[in-house]
Each structure stands twice: as structure tokens, then as C-alpha cells.
Amino acid sequence: MGGFSISSREQYIGRCRAYLTTAQTGVLHLNSTTLLLAHFKTEHIKMKRMIIFCMLFFCSTMVLTGTSPKIAKYKQILNKIAQLKSMVKEKDAELLHTPENPVEGCLNTTVTCFQKGIQKLQPARSQDNARFTKAIRIVSRFTEKNSEEHCKSTCESYEKKTPKIFLEGFENLVQMVSRVHSSWVLSDILQTIAGILILHLY
């Protein structure tokens, strides 16, 4: 039978089976190791992305809730305008030029007009003098400039209104500028987040 005895054939077959079993075990072990490494790699990537998302969320939340110095300043000015509205003299008071609907591109003129008018306001009661003067000083700090502005309107071109309506117009202007500034801050945050995501996630 080709020079092989029955016992030698059985031994040969047995060895082949043993080698095959060992090889299969090695392949299974290798596959398991590969799958395990792939699993850990996937989990690592997921964890990295989660950490980045958490950091971005935390940072953006802190920026939005913390508010920028300018937004905090606008809030303080709006608070003082509200105080002035409750204390300002209305009866026999001087009427003031009030830009109610400022023309686009006339921010400098509008702000200057309100700054001039603010100085002409008077308290209705003498006992409010100290608080009124302090509020006027804080409100007068509101400044916004547009270096490229070319406005054809003048402060005198706006209709004269009572002190309270004048303050309401000033309040609307501060609110408008504050909203624009807030949108710029949010836009900067979103651009920063997008840049970080591109750098770290792809």
C-alpha cells in the first residue's frame, strides 16, 4: 500500500488532524485578536468624538451664558434707561429730536443725536437727583461707530418727541445694536466649532 502500514497511516492522519486543529485554533485566536483590536479602536474613536463634542458644548455654553463685556454693558444701559423713564420730567419738559426709525447707514448720527438729548433730560422730583445723574452718566457711555458711514440725515431732521418717547427710541436703538452684536458672537462660536470638528474628527 505504497510502503505505509495501517498504524503509520493512522499516525499520519492523526498528525494532520492535530496540525489542522492547531492551525484552526491559531486562526480563531488571530481573528478574535483582530476583532478585539478593531473594537477597541472603534470605541476609542467614539470616545474621542464624545469628548470633543462635550468640550465644545461646554465651551459654547459658557460663552453664551457668560455674555461678552459688550452685551453686559448693553444690559446695564437698558436697565438705566428703564430707570430714567420712571424718573424723567414730562410736564413742561423740552421736546427732543428722536430718531425712531434710523436710516440704514446713519448709526453714528443716530447715536450722537441721542447722546445730545440725554444731557437735556431732567428728573421729575428733586429727591431723585442723585439716582438720575448716575443713570445719565452710565447711559451716556453708549457708543457705536461706523467708520465707513456716509449719512445724509442730521439730528435736526428727526421729529421732536417728549422725553419718555425719546428714551423709548434710545432703548430700541440699544436693543437693536445688542441683537446684532449677539448674532456676531454666535456666528464666531459656530465657526470655531466647525473648525475644531474638521481638524479632529476627519
N, CA and C atoms as a LAMMPS dump frame, in Angstrom:
ITEM: TIMESTEP
0
ITEM: NUMBER OF ATOMS
606
ITEM: BOX BOUNDS ff ff ff
-5.0000000000000000e+02 5.0000000000000000e+02
-5.0000000000000000e+02 5.0000000000000000e+02
-5.0000000000000000e+02 5.0000000000000000e+02
ITEM: ATOMS id mol type element x y z
1 1 1 N 0.849 -1.201 0
2 1 2 C 0 0 0
3 1 3 C 0.879 1.244 0
4 2 1 N 1.804 1.235 -0.994
5 2 2 C 2.627 2.44 -1.109
6 2 3 C 3.668 2.532 -0.026
7 3 1 N 3.99 1.402 0.7
8 3 2 C 5.036 1.449 1.712
9 3 3 C 4.591 1.925 3.055
10 4 1 N 3.269 2.147 3.288
11 4 2 C 2.735 2.62 4.577
12 4 3 C 1.988 1.478 5.234
13 5 1 N 2.237 1.288 6.5
14 5 2 C 1.445 0.321 7.279
15 5 3 C 0.207 1.026 7.779
16 6 1 N -0.749 0.203 8.259
17 6 2 C -2.006 0.784 8.783
18 6 3 C -1.706 1.713 9.951
19 7 1 N -0.814 1.297 10.806
20 7 2 C -0.509 2.106 12
21 7 3 C 0.16 3.428 11.61
22 8 1 N 1.049 3.366 10.604
23 8 2 C 1.737 4.597 10.191
24 8 3 C 0.772 5.556 9.505
25 9 1 N -0.182 4.998 8.754
26 9 2 C -1.206 5.858 8.123
27 9 3 C -2.059 6.539 9.177
28 10 1 N -2.449 5.78 10.184
29 10 2 C -3.287 6.358 11.24
30 10 3 C -2.508 7.449 11.989
31 11 1 N -1.201 7.163 12.193
32 11 2 C -0.375 8.166 12.867
33 11 3 C -0.273 9.435 11.998
34 12 1 N -0.116 9.24 10.683
35 12 2 C -0.008 10.364 9.761
36 12 3 C -1.288 11.185 9.747
37 13 1 N -2.406 10.444 9.657
38 13 2 C -3.718 11.138 9.667
39 13 3 C -3.92 11.867 10.982
40 14 1 N -3.514 11.211 12.07
41 14 2 C -3.657 11.831 13.385
42 14 3 C -2.851 13.111 13.499
43 15 1 N -1.628 13.065 12.948
44 15 2 C -0.788 14.259 12.988
45 15 3 C -1.393 15.386 12.153
46 16 1 N -1.913 14.983 10.97
47 16 2 C -2.557 16.001 10.108
48 16 3 C -3.73 16.661 10.81
49 17 1 N -4.527 15.827 11.47
50 17 2 C -5.666 16.378 12.218
51 17 3 C -5.19 17.315 13.329
52 18 1 N -4.113 16.898 13.98
53 18 2 C -3.575 17.717 15.067
54 18 3 C -3.083 19.067 14.531
55 19 1 N -2.359 19.025 13.381
56 19 2 C -1.871 20.264 12.765
57 19 3 C -3.034 21.165 12.337
58 20 1 N -4.079 20.502 11.761
59 20 2 C -5.25 21.249 11.302
60 20 3 C -5.96 21.921 12.467
61 21 1 N -6.11 21.159 13.561
62 21 2 C -6.765 21.712 14.753
63 21 3 C -5.972 22.891 15.31
64 22 1 N -4.631 22.709 15.359
65 22 2 C -3.77 23.787 15.858
66 22 3 C -3.872 25.028 14.98
67 23 1 N -3.885 24.801 13.661
68 23 2 C -3.989 25.913 12.716
69 23 3 C -5.322 26.639 12.862
70 24 1 N -6.405 25.851 12.998
71 24 2 C -7.732 26.46 13.158
72 24 3 C -7.799 27.277 14.443
73 25 1 N -7.217 26.686 15.508
74 25 2 C -7.208 27.404 16.793
75 25 3 C -6.439 28.721 16.666
76 26 1 N -5.301 28.67 15.941
77 26 2 C -4.496 29.879 15.74
78 26 3 C -5.237 30.928 14.95
79 27 1 N -5.94 30.474 13.892
80 27 2 C -6.72 31.413 13.072
81 27 3 C -7.833 32.054 13.878
82 28 1 N -8.524 31.212 14.667
83 28 2 C -9.612 31.744 15.509
84 28 3 C -9.066 32.75 16.512
85 29 1 N -7.898 32.428 17.093
86 29 2 C -7.278 33.335 18.063
87 29 3 C -6.883 34.649 17.397
88 30 1 N -6.304 34.505 16.162
89 30 2 C -5.906 35.703 15.418
90 30 3 C -7.112 36.559 15.056
91 31 1 N -8.2 35.885 14.589
92 31 2 C -9.425 36.618 14.258
93 31 3 C -9.995 37.322 15.472
94 32 1 N -9.992 36.626 16.613
95 32 2 C -10.519 37.208 17.851
96 32 3 C -9.702 38.424 18.256
97 33 1 N -8.362 38.3 18.14
98 33 2 C -7.485 39.422 18.492
99 33 3 C -7.725 40.611 17.571
100 34 1 N -7.861 40.302 16.266
101 34 2 C -8.112 41.367 15.288
102 34 3 C -9.429 42.071 15.559
103 35 1 N -10.465 41.265 15.823
104 35 2 C -11.787 41.833 16.129
105 35 3 C -11.743 42.652 17.4
106 36 1 N -11.005 42.167 18.394
107 36 2 C -10.904 42.877 19.669
108 36 3 C -10.197 44.213 19.48
109 37 1 N -9.097 44.189 18.708
110 37 2 C -8.373 45.427 18.429
111 37 3 C -9.25 46.407 17.653
112 38 1 N -9.99 45.878 16.673
113 38 2 C -10.9 46.73 15.879
114 38 3 C -11.978 47.333 16.768
115 39 1 N -12.46 46.534 17.718
116 39 2 C -13.499 47.003 18.647
117 39 3 C -12.956 48.143 19.507
118 40 1 N -11.727 47.911 20.072
119 40 2 C -11.135 48.942 20.919
120 40 3 C -10.864 50.217 20.131
121 41 1 N -10.433 50.054 18.858
122 41 2 C -10.171 51.218 18.016
123 41 3 C -11.442 52.001 17.76
124 42 1 N -12.526 51.275 17.463
125 42 2 C -13.824 51.925 17.232
126 42 3 C -14.301 52.652 18.481
127 43 1 N -14.165 51.977 19.635
128 43 2 C -14.597 52.591 20.894
129 43 3 C -13.747 53.809 21.217
130 44 1 N -12.45 53.73 20.892
131 44 2 C -11.56 54.86 21.14
132 44 3 C -11.984 56.075 20.31
133 45 1 N -12.315 55.831 19.041
134 45 2 C -12.752 56.914 18.153
135 45 3 C -14.058 57.525 18.664
136 46 1 N -14.987 56.631 19.077
137 46 2 C -16.271 57.119 19.601
138 46 3 C -16.052 57.962 20.851
139 47 1 N -15.172 57.485 21.731
140 47 2 C -14.907 58.203 22.978
141 47 3 C -14.256 59.557 22.684
142 48 1 N -13.331 59.557 21.712
143 48 2 C -12.663 60.802 21.341
144 48 3 C -13.666 61.814 20.815
145 49 1 N -14.57 61.341 19.953
146 49 2 C -15.585 62.241 19.405
147 49 3 C -16.509 62.749 20.501
148 50 1 N -16.885 61.884 21.424
149 50 2 C -17.78 62.292 22.5
150 50 3 C -17.124 63.346 23.38
151 51 1 N -15.821 63.15 23.668
152 51 2 C -15.102 64.113 24.5
153 51 3 C -15.038 65.467 23.806
154 52 1 N -14.763 65.451 22.485
155 52 2 C -14.683 66.7 21.733
156 52 3 C -16.034 67.409 21.722
157 53 1 N -17.111 66.649 21.48
158 53 2 C -18.455 67.243 21.476
159 53 3 C -18.786 67.848 22.836
160 54 1 N -18.437 67.129 23.92
161 54 2 C -18.712 67.623 25.278
162 54 3 C -17.94 68.906 25.558
163 55 1 N -16.674 68.942 25.134
164 55 2 C -15.86 70.137 25.344
165 55 3 C -16.423 71.32 24.57
166 56 1 N -16.811 71.08 23.313
167 56 2 C -17.375 72.153 22.502
168 56 3 C -18.687 72.662 23.083
169 57 1 N -19.52 71.733 23.535
170 57 2 C -20.804 72.121 24.128
171 57 3 C -20.579 72.942 25.388
172 58 1 N -19.636 72.501 26.219
173 58 2 C -19.345 73.199 27.471
174 58 3 C -18.821 74.598 27.192
175 59 1 N -17.867 74.703 26.239
176 59 2 C -17.265 75.997 25.916
177 59 3 C -18.293 76.969 25.34
178 60 1 N -19.099 76.476 24.401
179 60 2 C -20.092 77.359 23.779
180 60 3 C -21.14 77.806 24.793
181 61 1 N -21.525 76.901 25.705
182 61 2 C -22.495 77.251 26.74
183 61 3 C -21.936 78.316 27.665
184 62 1 N -20.67 78.162 28.036
185 62 2 C -20.035 79.139 28.913
186 62 3 C -19.969 80.508 28.246
187 63 1 N -19.652 80.527 26.955
188 63 2 C -19.552 81.8 26.243
189 63 3 C -20.91 82.484 26.154
190 64 1 N -21.939 81.68 25.821
191 64 2 C -23.271 82.253 25.633
192 64 3 C -23.891 82.717 26.948
193 65 1 N -23.733 81.911 28.009
194 65 2 C -24.332 82.267 29.293
195 65 3 C -23.51 83.31 30.029
196 66 1 N -22.188 83.296 29.786
197 66 2 C -21.326 84.253 30.466
198 66 3 C -21.473 85.657 29.901
199 67 1 N -21.898 85.773 28.659
200 67 2 C -22.05 87.021 27.921
201 67 3 C -20.733 87.772 27.789
202 68 1 N -20.573 88.441 26.665
203 68 2 C -19.374 89.225 26.432
204 68 3 C -19.488 90.541 27.189
205 69 1 N -18.369 91.233 27.422
206 69 2 C -18.411 92.516 28.125
207 69 3 C -19.343 93.525 27.464
208 70 1 N -19.377 93.517 26.117
209 70 2 C -20.24 94.476 25.421
210 70 3 C -21.715 94.201 25.69
211 71 1 N -22.1 92.922 25.646
212 71 2 C -23.503 92.573 25.894
213 71 3 C -23.889 92.925 27.321
214 72 1 N -22.978 92.695 28.269
215 72 2 C -23.232 93.054 29.674
216 72 3 C -23.409 94.569 29.803
217 73 1 N -22.625 95.32 29.039
218 73 2 C -22.726 96.788 29.052
219 73 3 C -24.07 97.241 28.498
220 74 1 N -24.516 96.593 27.407
221 74 2 C -25.814 96.939 26.835
222 74 3 C -26.943 96.684 27.842
223 75 1 N -26.858 95.57 28.556
224 75 2 C -27.889 95.249 29.556
225 75 3 C -27.924 96.297 30.661
226 76 1 N -26.744 96.753 31.081
227 76 2 C -26.685 97.779 32.124
228 76 3 C -27.304 99.083 31.632
229 77 1 N -27.006 99.451 30.393
230 77 2 C -27.552 100.687 29.822
231 77 3 C -29.07 100.597 29.695
232 78 1 N -29.571 99.444 29.247
233 78 2 C -31.027 99.264 29.136
234 78 3 C -31.701 99.353 30.489
235 79 1 N -31.043 98.831 31.515
236 79 2 C -31.583 98.906 32.876
237 79 3 C -31.675 100.358 33.346
238 80 1 N -30.666 101.142 33.028
239 80 2 C -30.65 102.547 33.437
240 80 3 C -31.651 103.374 32.636
241 81 1 N -31.85 103.023 31.365
242 81 2 C -32.867 103.727 30.571
243 81 3 C -34.246 103.499 31.171
244 82 1 N -34.505 102.258 31.613
245 82 2 C -35.788 101.945 32.265
246 82 3 C -35.957 102.786 33.532
247 83 1 N -34.877 102.976 34.288
248 83 2 C -34.94 103.813 35.494
249 83 3 C -35.237 105.271 35.134
250 84 1 N -34.595 105.75 34.089
251 84 2 C -34.814 107.141 33.667
252 84 3 C -36.259 107.37 33.238
253 85 1 N -36.852 106.387 32.574
254 85 2 C -38.244 106.51 32.131
255 85 3 C -39.198 106.687 33.305
256 86 1 N -38.846 106.103 34.436
257 86 2 C -39.709 106.207 35.624
258 86 3 C -39.447 107.495 36.418
259 87 1 N -38.34 108.189 36.123
260 87 2 C -37.987 109.385 36.901
261 87 3 C -38.001 110.668 36.081
262 88 1 N -38.005 110.568 34.745
263 88 2 C -37.829 111.748 33.914
264 88 3 C -39.014 112.715 34.002
265 89 1 N -38.705 113.982 33.872
266 89 2 C -39.721 115.033 33.891
267 89 3 C -40.411 115.097 32.535
268 90 1 N -41.735 115.039 32.537
269 90 2 C -42.52 115.074 31.301
270 90 3 C -43.26 116.401 31.138
271 91 1 N -43.801 116.881 32.221
272 91 2 C -44.597 118.112 32.176
273 91 3 C -43.685 119.319 31.954
274 92 1 N -44.03 120.114 30.959
275 92 2 C -43.276 121.324 30.612
276 92 3 C -41.811 121.019 30.29
277 93 1 N -41.529 119.806 29.869
278 93 2 C -40.147 119.439 29.533
279 93 3 C -39.843 119.766 28.079
280 94 1 N -38.57 119.951 27.784
281 94 2 C -38.149 120.263 26.419
282 94 3 C -38.321 119.044 25.512
283 95 1 N -38.904 119.274 24.344
284 95 2 C -39.031 118.194 23.368
285 95 3 C -37.67 117.944 22.711
286 96 1 N -37.415 116.667 22.375
287 96 2 C -36.093 116.282 21.879
288 96 3 C -36.171 115.593 20.523
289 97 1 N -35.204 115.874 19.662
290 97 2 C -35.135 115.197 18.372
291 97 3 C -34.948 113.696 18.623
292 98 1 N -35.859 112.887 18.057
293 98 2 C -35.881 111.448 18.346
294 98 3 C -35.851 110.606 17.08
295 99 1 N -34.721 109.964 16.792
296 99 2 C -34.653 109.048 15.64
297 99 3 C -35.396 107.745 15.94
298 100 1 N -36.668 107.665 15.508
299 100 2 C -37.472 106.471 15.8
300 100 3 C -37.17 105.333 14.835
301 101 1 N -36.959 105.665 13.586
302 101 2 C -36.623 104.653 12.576
303 101 3 C -35.365 105.112 11.844
304 102 1 N -34.205 104.877 12.466
305 102 2 C -32.947 105.351 11.886
306 102 3 C -32.728 104.804 10.477
307 103 1 N -32.281 105.671 9.588
308 103 2 C -31.984 105.264 8.218
309 103 3 C -30.733 104.391 8.222
310 104 1 N -30.722 103.352 7.381
311 104 2 C -29.563 102.468 7.303
312 104 3 C -28.314 103.261 6.903
313 105 1 N -27.238 103.042 7.65
314 105 2 C -26.003 103.766 7.374
315 105 3 C -25.885 105.063 8.148
316 106 1 N -26.805 105.286 9.103
317 106 2 C -26.775 106.522 9.894
318 106 3 C -26.619 106.233 11.39
319 107 1 N -25.891 105.183 11.726
320 107 2 C -25.733 104.805 13.13
321 107 3 C -25.017 105.888 13.924
322 108 1 N -23.926 106.426 13.376
323 108 2 C -23.167 107.461 14.092
324 108 3 C -24.038 108.679 14.4
325 109 1 N -24.783 109.128 13.407
326 109 2 C -25.65 110.298 13.578
327 109 3 C -26.729 110.028 14.618
328 110 1 N -27.31 108.828 14.556
329 110 2 C -28.378 108.46 15.491
330 110 3 C -27.868 108.429 16.927
331 111 1 N -26.723 107.791 17.141
332 111 2 C -26.149 107.693 18.493
333 111 3 C -25.801 109.075 19.025
334 112 1 N -25.19 109.892 18.194
335 112 2 C -24.814 111.255 18.604
336 112 3 C -26.046 112.078 18.975
337 113 1 N -27.116 111.872 18.208
338 113 2 C -28.363 112.602 18.489
339 113 3 C -28.917 112.224 19.861
340 114 1 N -28.914 110.947 20.178
341 114 2 C -29.407 110.503 21.481
342 114 3 C -28.481 110.973 22.608
343 115 1 N -27.185 110.964 22.367
344 115 2 C -26.239 111.421 23.394
345 115 3 C -26.456 112.899 23.733
346 116 1 N -26.745 113.698 22.718
347 116 2 C -27.023 115.123 22.955
348 116 3 C -28.317 115.299 23.743
349 117 1 N -29.349 114.541 23.341
350 117 2 C -30.647 114.672 24.006
351 117 3 C -30.622 114.21 25.453
352 118 1 N -29.85 113.168 25.738
353 118 2 C -29.759 112.619 27.099
354 118 3 C -29.347 113.707 28.093
355 119 1 N -28.422 114.559 27.662
356 119 2 C -27.903 115.601 28.557
357 119 3 C -28.961 116.668 28.889
358 120 1 N -30.064 116.706 28.14
359 120 2 C -31.103 117.721 28.369
360 120 3 C -32.236 117.212 29.264
361 121 1 N -32.198 115.93 29.602
362 121 2 C -33.259 115.36 30.448
363 121 3 C -33.137 115.854 31.886
364 122 1 N -34.294 115.944 32.554
365 122 2 C -34.321 116.397 33.946
366 122 3 C -35.22 115.469 34.765
367 123 1 N -34.935 115.298 36.05
368 123 2 C -35.776 114.438 36.897
369 123 3 C -37.074 115.154 37.271
370 124 1 N -38.114 114.377 37.442
371 124 2 C -39.414 114.958 37.808
372 124 3 C -39.415 115.417 39.256
373 125 1 N -38.623 114.741 40.101
374 125 2 C -38.575 115.101 41.525
375 125 3 C -37.133 115.352 41.946
376 126 1 N -36.944 116.364 42.77
377 126 2 C -35.587 116.727 43.199
378 126 3 C -34.92 115.622 44.013
379 127 1 N -35.724 114.821 44.736
380 127 2 C -35.151 113.743 45.561
381 127 3 C -34.529 112.629 44.704
382 128 1 N -34.822 112.635 43.415
383 128 2 C -34.264 111.613 42.523
384 128 3 C -32.982 112.081 41.833
385 129 1 N -32.507 113.268 42.198
386 129 2 C -31.371 113.871 41.503
387 129 3 C -30.142 112.95 41.439
388 130 1 N -29.769 112.364 42.564
389 130 2 C -28.552 111.543 42.625
390 130 3 C -28.667 110.308 41.719
391 131 1 N -29.789 109.587 41.847
392 131 2 C -30.002 108.386 41.032
393 131 3 C -30.11 108.754 39.554
394 132 1 N -30.78 109.868 39.285
395 132 2 C -30.979 110.311 37.908
396 132 3 C -29.637 110.658 37.255
397 133 1 N -28.807 111.4 37.987
398 133 2 C -27.494 111.804 37.471
399 133 3 C -26.614 110.588 37.198
400 134 1 N -26.659 109.61 38.1
401 134 2 C -25.864 108.387 37.92
402 134 3 C -26.328 107.61 36.681
403 135 1 N -27.651 107.521 36.515
404 135 2 C -28.203 106.804 35.363
405 135 3 C -27.814 107.501 34.054
406 136 1 N -27.867 108.836 34.053
407 136 2 C -27.487 109.616 32.87
408 136 3 C -26.016 109.354 32.523
409 137 1 N -25.17 109.305 33.549
410 137 2 C -23.735 109.088 33.325
411 137 3 C -23.47 107.721 32.68
412 138 1 N -24.185 106.695 33.163
413 138 2 C -23.997 105.339 32.625
414 138 3 C -24.552 105.222 31.203
415 139 1 N -25.723 105.791 30.974
416 139 2 C -26.354 105.731 29.655
417 139 3 C -25.519 106.485 28.61
418 140 1 N -24.849 107.535 29.032
419 140 2 C -24.029 108.328 28.115
420 140 3 C -22.808 107.559 27.609
421 141 1 N -22.495 106.431 28.232
422 141 2 C -21.346 105.627 27.81
423 141 3 C -21.629 104.831 26.533
424 142 1 N -22.895 104.806 26.123
425 142 2 C -23.241 104.044 24.923
426 142 3 C -22.634 104.706 23.701
427 143 1 N -21.742 103.982 23.032
428 143 2 C -21.104 104.495 21.815
429 143 3 C -21.019 103.383 20.772
430 144 1 N -21.347 103.694 19.567
431 144 2 C -21.207 102.771 18.435
432 144 3 C -20.768 103.594 17.234
433 145 1 N -19.719 103.117 16.575
434 145 2 C -19.169 103.868 15.445
435 145 3 C -19.091 103.014 14.182
436 146 1 N -19.371 103.646 13.065
437 146 2 C -19.207 103.019 11.758
438 146 3 C -18.304 103.933 10.928
439 147 1 N -17.037 103.517 10.779
440 147 2 C -16.045 104.373 10.119
441 147 3 C -16.37 104.635 8.646
442 148 1 N -17.185 103.764 8.03
443 148 2 C -17.491 103.913 6.608
444 148 3 C -18.843 104.582 6.376
445 149 1 N -19.391 105.177 7.412
446 149 2 C -20.735 105.754 7.297
447 149 3 C -20.719 107.075 6.516
448 150 1 N -21.701 107.223 5.678
449 150 2 C -21.889 108.477 4.922
450 150 3 C -23.38 108.816 4.992
451 151 1 N -23.767 109.414 6.107
452 151 2 C -25.187 109.692 6.358
453 151 3 C -25.567 111.099 5.889
454 152 1 N -26.678 111.168 5.184
455 152 2 C -27.158 112.467 4.686
456 152 3 C -28.115 113.117 5.687
457 153 1 N -28.662 112.312 6.623
458 153 2 C -29.594 112.854 7.616
459 153 3 C -28.829 113.544 8.749
460 154 1 N -29.483 114.488 9.397
461 154 2 C -28.916 115.166 10.561
462 154 3 C -29.844 114.941 11.747
463 155 1 N -29.342 115.215 12.952
464 155 2 C -30.165 115.029 14.14
465 155 3 C -31.418 115.908 14.073
466 156 1 N -31.24 117.099 13.526
467 156 2 C -32.357 118.05 13.457
468 156 3 C -33.44 117.621 12.458
469 157 1 N -33.134 116.658 11.608
470 157 2 C -34.121 116.201 10.62
471 157 3 C -35.158 115.272 11.25
472 158 1 N -34.881 114.776 12.451
473 158 2 C -35.832 113.895 13.132
474 158 3 C -36.834 114.716 13.938
475 159 1 N -38.051 114.211 14.032
476 159 2 C -39.124 114.915 14.728
477 159 3 C -38.855 114.975 16.229
478 160 1 N -39.297 116.054 16.847
479 160 2 C -39.125 116.209 18.299
480 160 3 C -40.226 115.454 19.041
481 161 1 N -39.828 114.778 20.124
482 161 2 C -40.764 113.987 20.921
483 161 3 C -40.588 114.31 22.402
484 162 1 N -41.521 113.818 23.208
485 162 2 C -41.431 114 24.657
486 162 3 C -40.274 113.16 25.211
487 163 1 N -39.787 113.496 26.405
488 163 2 C -38.665 112.756 26.992
489 163 3 C -38.87 111.246 27.068
490 164 1 N -40.059 110.789 27.427
491 164 2 C -40.3 109.349 27.553
492 164 3 C -40.244 108.657 26.189
493 165 1 N -40.833 109.273 25.176
494 165 2 C -40.777 108.692 23.831
495 165 3 C -39.336 108.711 23.325
496 166 1 N -38.607 109.79 23.687
497 166 2 C -37.194 109.885 23.338
498 166 3 C -36.422 108.709 23.949
499 167 1 N -36.684 108.416 25.211
500 167 2 C -35.993 107.307 25.898
501 167 3 C -36.385 105.951 25.3
502 168 1 N -37.65 105.842 24.882
503 168 2 C -38.087 104.595 24.241
504 168 3 C -37.347 104.381 22.909
505 169 1 N -37.149 105.466 22.172
506 169 2 C -36.401 105.378 20.918
507 169 3 C -34.947 104.985 21.174
508 170 1 N -34.376 105.553 22.231
509 170 2 C -32.996 105.219 22.604
510 170 3 C -32.905 103.75 23.026
511 171 1 N -33.912 103.302 23.763
512 171 2 C -33.971 101.904 24.213
513 171 3 C -34.023 100.947 23.015
514 172 1 N -34.829 101.299 22.022
515 172 2 C -34.94 100.459 20.816
516 172 3 C -33.61 100.381 20.068
517 173 1 N -32.888 101.487 20.026
518 173 2 C -31.594 101.503 19.343
519 173 3 C -30.589 100.585 20.048
520 174 1 N -30.525 100.678 21.376
521 174 2 C -29.59 99.839 22.146
522 174 3 C -29.93 98.359 21.974
523 175 1 N -31.23 98.039 21.993
524 175 2 C -31.665 96.652 21.806
525 175 3 C -31.272 96.126 20.428
526 176 1 N -31.428 96.974 19.404
527 176 2 C -31.078 96.576 18.04
528 176 3 C -29.58 96.294 17.932
529 177 1 N -28.747 97.18 18.464
530 177 2 C -27.296 97.009 18.409
531 177 3 C -26.872 95.769 19.203
532 178 1 N -27.535 95.54 20.344
533 178 2 C -27.213 94.375 21.183
534 178 3 C -27.514 93.073 20.451
535 179 1 N -28.652 93.036 19.73
536 179 2 C -29.013 91.828 18.978
537 179 3 C -27.995 91.546 17.871
538 180 1 N -27.577 92.599 17.186
539 180 2 C -26.583 92.433 16.114
540 180 3 C -25.28 91.899 16.68
541 181 1 N -24.852 92.461 17.813
542 181 2 C -23.598 92.011 18.434
543 181 3 C -23.706 90.557 18.888
544 182 1 N -24.863 90.18 19.44
545 182 2 C -25.061 88.802 19.894
546 182 3 C -24.992 87.823 18.727
547 183 1 N -25.552 88.212 17.585
548 183 2 C -25.517 87.332 16.403
549 183 3 C -24.093 87.155 15.91
550 184 1 N -23.266 88.21 16.026
551 184 2 C -21.851 88.098 15.628
552 184 3 C -21.116 87.133 16.547
553 185 1 N -21.391 87.229 17.853
554 185 2 C -20.74 86.339 18.819
555 185 3 C -21.103 84.886 18.519
556 186 1 N -22.393 84.636 18.268
557 186 2 C -22.854 83.272 17.964
558 186 3 C -22.22 82.755 16.674
559 187 1 N -22.115 83.627 15.682
560 187 2 C -21.509 83.231 14.41
561 187 3 C -20.047 82.832 14.609
562 188 1 N -19.321 83.585 15.436
563 188 2 C -17.915 83.264 15.718
564 188 3 C -17.798 81.917 16.412
565 189 1 N -18.717 81.633 17.342
566 189 2 C -18.698 80.364 18.075
567 189 3 C -18.917 79.196 17.122
568 190 1 N -19.904 79.349 16.236
569 190 2 C -20.219 78.273 15.287
570 190 3 C -19.058 78.019 14.333
571 191 1 N -18.39 79.068 13.899
572 191 2 C -17.243 78.909 13.006
573 191 3 C -16.092 78.205 13.719
574 192 1 N -15.892 78.544 14.991
575 192 2 C -14.836 77.895 15.78
576 192 3 C -15.13 76.416 15.965
577 193 1 N -16.386 76.095 16.279
578 193 2 C -16.789 74.694 16.462
579 193 3 C -16.59 73.91 15.176
580 194 1 N -16.994 74.494 14.053
581 194 2 C -16.847 73.814 12.764
582 194 3 C -15.37 73.543 12.463
583 195 1 N -14.51 74.508 12.769
584 195 2 C -13.085 74.332 12.54
585 195 3 C -12.484 73.223 13.382
586 196 1 N -12.897 73.14 14.649
587 196 2 C -12.392 72.086 15.545
588 196 3 C -12.87 70.724 15.082
589 197 1 N -14.122 70.637 14.671
590 197 2 C -14.668 69.351 14.207
591 197 3 C -13.917 68.867 12.966
592 198 1 N -13.624 69.766 12.051
593 198 2 C -12.905 69.379 10.831
594 198 3 C -11.502 68.877 11.153
595 199 1 N -10.856 69.531 12.12
596 199 2 C -9.487 69.171 12.469
597 199 3 C -9.38 67.834 13.208
598 200 1 N -10.358 67.563 14.083
599 200 2 C -10.235 66.429 14.988
600 200 3 C -11.09 65.202 14.645
601 201 1 N -12.095 65.385 13.809
602 201 2 C -12.995 64.262 13.563
603 201 3 C -12.796 63.628 12.191
604 202 1 N -12.053 64.264 11.328
605 202 2 C -11.899 63.708 9.991
606 202 3 C -10.416 63.583 9.637
